[in-house]
Amino acid sequence: MNLRTPTRTPATAPREAAPAARPAAPTAGSGAGRRKAVAAVLPGLLVAAAGAALATALHLLLPALPVPTSAVVLGIAAANLPGLRTTLRGRARPGLTFAGKRLMRIGIVVLGLQLGLDDVLGLGWATAGMVVCVVAATFWGTVWLGRRMGLRGDQPLLIATGYSICGASAIGAVSQVTGSDEEDVAASVALVTLCGTLAIGVLPLLHHPLGLDDVQFGRWAGAGVHDVGQVVATAQTAGPAALGEAVLVKLMRVALLAPLVAGVAYALRRRRAISGAAGPDAAASARRTPLLPLFVVGFLVMIAVRSTGVLPAGVLDGAQQLQQLLLAMAMVGLGSMVHLPALARTGPRVAAVGLISWTLIATVSYAGVLLTG
């Protein structure tokens, strides 16, 4: 597991000279410090906002193309075009990183307002059990496969999270806890987005050949497709009944994001505590690792607020628009971290894991829909 370390002074510079070499920085609370921070992230945030706007326009022209999918693809394309590559890796990098991390967290919090406990409980215990089994089988199966295939760093964990829960949003949530390498995060997002996009075209072709009625097809899409937008694009081909079931089942999977993140945080804390015998820094790091990160707490609070029924429809609609904007900007930021030559070097193994995991979740969810009716 890759854990970030503070930037160190170059080895060629004496340690004693390091403090004198740096000018005094303004305090975090000063006006100069705030202006400097805003100026650093503004170019990248403008790029992310422009990418999100373009992705939204593409969705309006092609409704079957979800905004998050377009946003990731646009981020990848911009980061690898000769004319834009230098800017995105230079002046725009701090803001794009801010979008991929901080805006992702805020978007996940707001995502909680889409999920009401009464809607989930209305699906029944059989469907709830089916969703839990699908998530567990996909998650552990993908982690095992990724490790067997020798994927680098946290890629097995991140890919498993994205396939089993809610695509790029889940990858972003878990990566905030693990401190995963940016390239691992970006490659995992690219893979999950690709397979989710393929599902939009492939699953509707299997609707009738697999003997599913509209409601069953909706549940299959909700249980087996990764991102919320991709689920909507897939299920709407079978009509409103399928779309309603798909969204409810998908939101039930989204609700499992909190326990999954808590489980990953607990495992990370245990690992750091065990390694604490080698030094006090690891033990202190273990104590600082929260079992439930603040943004996940916010996600659960938003679910509770939505479940009270006190928020009017206009507020919920506005929150949904905000969540889509934040996650679209975050997807542009994550996509901009994909370096295609580096991805190509591990491409065959990553692609194999992705395709097998995609087949796994489609098969398990199909069996679960048939068993639960």
C-alpha positions in Angstrom: 0.0 0.0 0.0 1.5 3.3 -1.1 1.5 5.9 1.7 2.4 9.4 0.9 5.5 11.0 2.5 6.3 14.7 2.8 8.5 16.2 0.2 12.1 16.1 1.3 14.9 18.5 0.7 17.1 17.2 -2.2 20.0 15.1 -1.1 22.5 17.5 -2.5 21.4 20.3 -0.1 22.7 20.3 3.5 20.0 19.8 6.1 21.2 22.8 8.1 20.7 25.1 5.2 17.1 24.1 4.4 15.3 26.5 6.7 17.4 29.4 5.6 16.8 28.6 1.9 13.0 29.1 2.2 11.4 32.5 2.5 9.0 32.9 5.4 5.6 31.6 4.2 2.4 33.5 5.2 0.3 31.9 7.8 -2.6 29.8 6.7 -5.1 32.3 8.2 -3.6 35.4 6.6 -5.2 37.1 3.6 -2.0 36.7 1.6 -2.0 33.0 2.3 -5.5 32.5 1.2 -5.0 34.5 -2.0 -1.9 32.5 -2.8 -3.7 29.2 -2.2 -6.6 30.3 -4.4 -4.3 31.5 -7.2 -2.5 28.2 -7.1 -5.7 26.0 -7.6 -7.7 28.4 -9.8 -6.2 27.5 -13.2 -6.8 23.8 -12.7 -10.3 24.4 -11.3 -11.2 26.4 -14.4 -9.9 23.5 -16.6 -12.0 21.0 -14.5 -15.1 23.3 -14.8 -14.7 23.6 -18.5 -14.3 19.9 -18.9 -17.4 19.3 -16.8 -19.4 21.8 -18.9 -18.3 20.1 -22.1 -19.2 16.7 -20.7 -22.6 18.0 -19.8 -23.1 19.4 -23.3 -22.1 16.0 -24.8 -24.6 14.3 -22.6 -27.4 16.7 -23.8 -26.5 15.8 -27.4 -26.1 12.1 -26.7 -28.3 11.2 -23.6 -26.9 7.7 -23.6 -23.5 9.0 -22.7 -23.3 9.8 -19.0 -21.6 13.0 -17.8 -19.0 11.2 -15.6 -17.9 9.0 -18.5 -17.4 11.9 -20.8 -15.6 13.9 -18.1 -13.0 11.1 -17.5 -12.4 10.7 -21.2 -12.0 14.4 -21.7 -9.5 14.6 -18.8 -7.5 11.7 -20.3 -7.5 13.2 -23.8 -6.5 16.7 -22.5 -3.6 15.3 -20.4 -2.2 13.4 -23.4 -2.5 16.0 -26.2 0.8 17.7 -27.0 -0.8 21.2 -27.0 -2.4 20.8 -23.5 -0.2 18.3 -21.8 2.3 20.9 -20.6 -0.3 23.2 -19.1 -2.2 20.4 -17.3 1.0 19.0 -15.8 2.2 22.5 -14.9 0.1 25.5 -13.8 -3.2 23.5 -13.8 -1.9 20.5 -11.8 -2.6 21.8 -8.3 -6.2 22.7 -9.2 -6.8 19.4 -11.0 -5.5 17.5 -8.0 -7.7 19.6 -5.7 -10.7 18.7 -7.9 -9.8 15.0 -8.0 -9.5 14.8 -4.2 -11.4 17.6 -2.3 -14.3 18.1 -4.8 -14.6 14.3 -4.9 -15.1 14.2 -1.1 -17.7 17.0 -1.2 -19.5 15.3 -4.1 -19.7 12.0 -2.2 -21.2 13.8 0.8 -23.9 15.4 -1.4 -24.5 12.0 -3.0 -26.0 10.9 0.2 -29.0 13.1 -0.4 -30.0 10.8 -3.3 -30.5 7.9 -0.9 -33.5 7.5 1.4 -33.7 4.6 3.8 -37.4 4.1 3.2 -36.7 3.6 -0.5 -34.0 1.0 0.2 -36.1 -0.9 2.8 -39.0 -1.0 0.3 -37.0 -3.3 -1.9 -37.2 -6.1 0.7 -34.7 -8.3 2.5 -34.3 -10.7 -0.4 -33.1 -7.9 -2.7 -30.9 -6.4 0.0 -29.2 -9.8 0.6 -28.7 -10.2 -3.1 -27.0 -6.8 -3.4 -24.7 -7.6 -0.4 -23.7 -10.9 -2.0 -23.0 -9.4 -5.4 -20.8 -6.7 -3.8 -18.9 -9.1 -1.6 -18.3 -11.6 -4.4 -17.2 -8.9 -6.8 -15.0 -7.2 -4.3 -13.1 -10.2 -3.0 -13.0 -11.9 -6.4 -11.4 -8.9 -8.0 -8.9 -8.3 -5.2 -7.8 -11.9 -5.4 -7.6 -11.8 -9.2 -5.7 -8.5 -9.3 -3.1 -9.8 -6.9 -2.7 -13.1 -8.8 -2.2 -11.1 -12.0 0.5 -9.0 -10.3 -1.2 -5.6 -10.6 0.9 -2.8 -9.1 0.2 -0.9 -5.8 -3.4 -0.5 -4.7 -4.8 -1.2 -8.2 -6.5 -4.5 -7.1 -8.2 -2.8 -4.2 -9.2 0.2 -6.2 -10.6 -1.7 -9.1 -12.5 -4.0 -6.8 -14.0 -1.1 -5.1 -15.1 0.6 -8.3 -16.7 -2.5 -9.8 -18.5 -3.6 -6.7 -19.8 -0.3 -5.3 -20.3 2.8 -7.5 -17.5 3.2 -10.1 -15.1 6.2 -9.9 -16.8 7.7 -6.9 -16.0 4.7 -4.8 -12.5 4.6 -6.1 -12.0 8.2 -5.1 -13.5 7.5 -1.6 -11.2 4.6 -0.8 -8.1 6.3 -2.3 -8.7 9.1 0.2 -8.2 6.6 3.0 -5.3 4.6 1.6 -3.4 7.5 0.2 -3.0 5.6 -3.1 -0.6 6.6 -5.8 -2.3 9.0 -8.3 -1.4 6.9 -11.3 -3.0 3.8 -9.6 -6.2 5.9 -9.0 -6.3 7.3 -12.5 -5.7 3.9 -14.2 -8.4 2.3 -12.0 -10.9 5.0 -12.8 -10.1 4.7 -16.6 -10.7 1.0 -16.5 -14.0 1.1 -14.6 -15.3 3.9 -16.7 -14.4 2.0 -19.9 -16.2 -1.2 -18.8 -19.2 0.7 -17.5 -19.5 2.5 -20.8 -19.4 -0.9 -22.6 -22.2 -2.1 -20.4 -24.5 0.7 -21.7 -24.3 -0.9 -25.1 -24.0 -4.6 -24.2 -26.6 -5.2 -21.5 -29.6 -4.0 -23.4 -28.7 -6.5 -26.2 -29.0 -9.3 -23.6 -32.3 -8.1 -22.1 -34.6 -10.5 -24.0 -32.2 -13.3 -24.9 -31.6 -13.9 -21.2 -35.3 -14.1 -20.5 -35.6 -11.1 -18.2 -38.7 -9.0 -17.9 -38.4 -5.2 -17.6 -38.3 -5.1 -13.8 -35.7 -7.9 -13.7 -33.6 -6.2 -16.3 -33.7 -3.0 -14.2 -32.5 -4.9 -11.1 -29.8 -6.5 -13.1 -28.5 -3.2 -14.4 -28.7 -1.7 -10.9 -26.7 -4.6 -9.4 -24.2 -5.1 -12.3 -23.3 -1.7 -13.8 -20.8 0.5 -12.0 -21.5 4.2 -12.1 -25.0 5.7 -11.3 -25.1 7.6 -14.6 -24.2 4.4 -16.5 -27.0 2.5 -14.6 -29.5 5.1 -15.7 -28.3 5.1 -19.3 -28.5 1.2 -19.4 -31.8 0.7 -17.6 -33.8 3.5 -19.4 -33.7 1.4 -22.6 -36.3 -1.0 -21.0 -38.7 1.8 -19.8 -39.6 3.6 -16.6 -40.3 0.4 -14.5 -36.8 -0.9 -15.2 -35.3 2.5 -14.6 -37.0 2.9 -11.2 -35.8 -0.6 -10.0 -32.3 0.0 -11.3 -31.9 3.3 -9.5 -33.1 1.8 -6.2 -30.9 -1.3 -6.4 -27.9 0.9 -7.4 -28.5 3.3 -4.5 -28.5 0.3 -2.2 -25.0 -0.6 -3.5 -24.0 3.1 -2.9 -25.1 2.7 0.7 -22.5 0.0 1.2 -19.8 2.6 0.4 -19.6 3.6 4.1 -19.0 0.2 5.6 -16.5 -0.7 2.9 -14.5 2.5 3.5 -14.6 1.8 7.3 -13.4 -1.7 6.7 -10.5 -0.5 4.6 -9.6 2.1 7.2 -9.7 -0.6 9.9 -7.4 -2.9 7.9 -5.0 0.0 7.3 -5.0 0.9 11.0 -4.2 -2.6 12.0 -1.4 -2.9 9.4 0.2 0.3 10.7 -0.2 -0.7 14.3 1.5 -4.0 13.6 4.4 -2.2 11.9 4.6 0.1 14.8 7.0 -2.3 16.5 9.5 -1.0 13.9 9.2 2.6 15.1 6.9 5.1 16.8 6.0 6.9 13.5 4.0 3.9 12.3 2.1 3.5 15.6 1.3 7.2 15.6 0.0 7.0 12.0 -2.2 4.0 13.0 -3.8 6.1 15.8 -4.4 9.0 13.3 -6.2 6.8 10.8 -9.9 7.3 11.4 -12.2 4.3 11.1 -14.8 6.4 9.4 -13.4 9.4 7.5 -15.2 12.7 7.9 -16.6 12.8 4.3 -18.1 9.3 4.9 -19.7 10.6 8.1 -21.1 13.5 6.0 -22.4 11.0 3.5 -24.3 9.1 6.2 -25.6 12.3 7.7 -27.0 13.3 4.3 -28.8 9.9 4.0 -30.3 10.5 7.4 -31.4 14.1 6.4 -33.0 12.8 3.2 -34.8 10.0 5.1 -36.6 12.6 7.4 -38.5 13.9 4.4 -38.0 17.6 5.6 -36.2 18.7 2.4 -38.4 19.9 -0.4 -38.1 18.5 -3.9 -36.5 21.7 -5.2 -33.6 21.4 -2.7 -33.1 17.8 -3.6 -33.0 18.6 -7.3 -30.5 21.4 -6.7 -28.3 19.0 -4.6 -28.4 16.5 -7.4 -27.2 19.1 -9.9 -24.5 20.2 -7.5 -23.4 16.6 -6.9 -23.2 15.9 -10.7 -21.1 19.1 -11.2 -18.7 18.3 -8.4 -18.2 14.7 -9.5 -17.8 15.7 -13.1 -15.1 18.2 -12.2 -13.5 15.5 -10.0 -13.6 13.0 -12.9 -11.8 15.5 -15.2 -9.2 15.9 -12.5 -8.7 12.1 -12.1 -8.7 11.6 -15.9 -6.0 14.2 -16.3 -3.7 12.0 -14.1 -3.8 9.1 -16.6 -0.5 8.9 -18.5 -1.3 6.7 -21.5 2.3 5.4 -22.1 2.5 4.3 -18.5 -1.0 2.7 -18.7 -0.1 0.9 -21.8 2.9 -0.8 -20.1 0.5 -2.6 -17.7 -2.5 -2.4 -20.0 -2.9 -6.1 -20.9 -3.0 -7.3 -17.2 -5.2 -4.4 -16.1 -7.6 -5.0 -19.0 -7.8 -8.7 -18.3 -8.6 -8.1 -14.6 -11.2 -5.5 -15.7 -12.9 -7.8 -18.2 -13.0 -10.8 -15.9 -14.3 -8.7 -13.0 -17.0 -7.2 -15.3 -18.0 -10.7 -16.3 -18.1 -11.8 -12.7 -20.4 -9.0 -11.5 -22.7 -9.5 -14.5 -23.0 -13.2 -13.9 -23.4 -13.0 -10.1 -26.0 -10.2 -10.3 -27.9 -12.1 -13.1 -28.1 -15.2 -10.9 -29.1 -13.1 -7.9 -32.0 -11.4 -9.9 -33.3 -14.8 -11.0 -33.1 -16.2 -7.5 -34.9 -13.3 -5.9 -37.5 -12.9 -8.7 
